[in-house]
């Protein structure tokens, strides 16, 4: 179970990574909203 523990830093960087992908994705598809 201890292998699933995330460092706060890793979690934030992972979140930022997905946010950047989402931003780029929504920018390419302005007419459609997936959120």
C-alpha positions in Angstrom: 0.0 0.0 0.0 2.9 2.3 0.6 3.9 2.2 -3.1 0.7 4.2 -3.9 1.7 7.1 -1.8 2.3 10.2 -3.8 4.7 13.0 -3.0 2.9 16.3 -3.1 5.4 17.6 -5.6 4.8 14.7 -8.0 1.0 15.1 -7.7 1.2 18.8 -8.5 3.4 18.2 -11.5 1.1 15.5 -12.7 -1.8 17.8 -12.3 -0.1 20.6 -14.1 0.8 18.2 -16.9 -2.9 17.3 -17.4 -4.0 20.9 -17.1 -1.6 21.9 -19.9 -3.0 19.1 -22.1 -6.5 20.1 -21.4 -5.8 23.8 -22.2 -4.1 22.9 -25.4 -6.9 20.5 -26.3 -9.7 23.0 -25.6 -7.8 25.7 -27.5 -7.8 23.5 -30.6 -11.5 22.8 -30.2 -13.0 26.1 -29.1 -16.5 25.2 -30.4 -16.7 22.1 -28.3 -16.5 21.9 -24.5 -15.6 18.6 -22.8 -15.6 19.9 -19.3 
